[in-house]
Amino acid sequence: MHFAPLSPTLASKHDADKSEILEFEVLLILLFMIGILKRCLSIMAGEDVIRGLADVRGKLENAVQKLSYKPHSEPRLVAVSKTKPKELVIAAYDAGQRHFGENYVQELAEKGSDPEILERCPDIKWHFIGHLQSNKVSKVLSVPNLHMIETVDSEKLATTVNQNWGKLGKDYNLKIMVQVNTSKEEGKSGCSTDCAKKVVEHVLNNCPNLEFVGLMTIGMYGYDVSLGPNPDFITLKEVRKDVSEALNRSEETMELSMGMSDDFEHAIEMGSTNVRVGSLIFGAREKK
Ligand SMILES: *Cc1c(COP(=O)(O)O)cnc(C)c1O
């Protein structure tokens, strides 16, 4: 015997409802799994950062041990987080890292003001290490926890930073370094070795809201250390010696910011007090 369904249209409508509910559930489960996957990936990446950081710190300490003298203080490690997500900044902070560097104004502003970073990394110290244009100065200065600008390369820029910092009415001076174009490459930022002295003098004499910390160089990319001491590092040391003699200040009062992933151990060997390491901690960057 064959019974026709009471109402075929009703039955199939019911089935359709059911499958819609099913689809919805599958979607929910999928979303949930994507969430877990994303979390796992960021935890994994976070673990890589912790490992990279430990590795760099170990190498840094080794390089310090090999010095023939005992430095005033251990070279500062600035973790350069450019192009990397905030989760990795937080992971490195949780592993004890405090100094971070960014070289794009917009990216520094975003990370520096990020509510999660502000809450979870209250003691973070941002270094600006990129080329700074006068019209971007106030944006950089408004970043909470800005610690240092390493790339002041003209008297004019120093004046602008000094005036803007003064307007903010802080009760401490902003730390700055003077960037020197040691490789004399065209189009590279940093002032010439000759003008470095003038900029430093200007900062010391005419910029009461700034604290002069030292000299910084990026130098030529891809120098082969097996050829001997990096000429850029030699030049930066010479500039420091000149400035020290001309301005009658001891060399120890002037830091040297030099050395990146490829050569920070070599830079420490040559007297660097501030190394800026990115890819060795956070992994290779995609080209911007
Ligand atoms: C990106 C950058 C670094 C870090 O470079 P890595 O080779 O990734 O360590 C250091 N200093 C400056 C000025 C940079 O722009």
PDBQT file of the ligand as one rigid body, heavy atoms in Angstrom, charges set to zero:
ROOT
HETATM    1  C1  LIG A 301      64.002  47.703   9.726  1.00  0.00    +0.000 C 
HETATM    2  C2  LIG A 301      65.056  48.411  10.440  1.00  0.00    +0.000 A 
HETATM    3  C3  LIG A 301      65.889  47.724  11.340  1.00  0.00    +0.000 A 
HETATM    4  C4  LIG A 301      65.814  46.232  11.583  1.00  0.00    +0.000 C 
HETATM    5  O1  LIG A 301      66.208  45.527  10.457  1.00  0.00    +0.000 OA
HETATM    6  P1  LIG A 301      66.453  43.922  10.515  1.00  0.00    +0.000 P 
HETATM    7  O2  LIG A 301      67.424  43.674   9.449  1.00  0.00    +0.000 OA
HETATM    8  O3  LIG A 301      65.130  43.299  10.280  1.00  0.00    +0.000 OA
HETATM    9  O4  LIG A 301      66.979  43.609  11.859  1.00  0.00    +0.000 OA
HETATM   10  C5  LIG A 301      66.845  48.466  12.026  1.00  0.00    +0.000 A 
HETATM   11  N1  LIG A 301      66.978  49.796  11.847  1.00  0.00    +0.000 NA
HETATM   12  C6  LIG A 301      66.183  50.484  11.004  1.00  0.00    +0.000 A 
HETATM   13  C7  LIG A 301      66.375  51.954  10.866  1.00  0.00    +0.000 C 
HETATM   14  C8  LIG A 301      65.200  49.816  10.271  1.00  0.00    +0.000 A 
HETATM   15  O5  LIG A 301      64.424  50.508   9.438  1.00  0.00    +0.000 OA
ENDROOT
TORSDOF 0
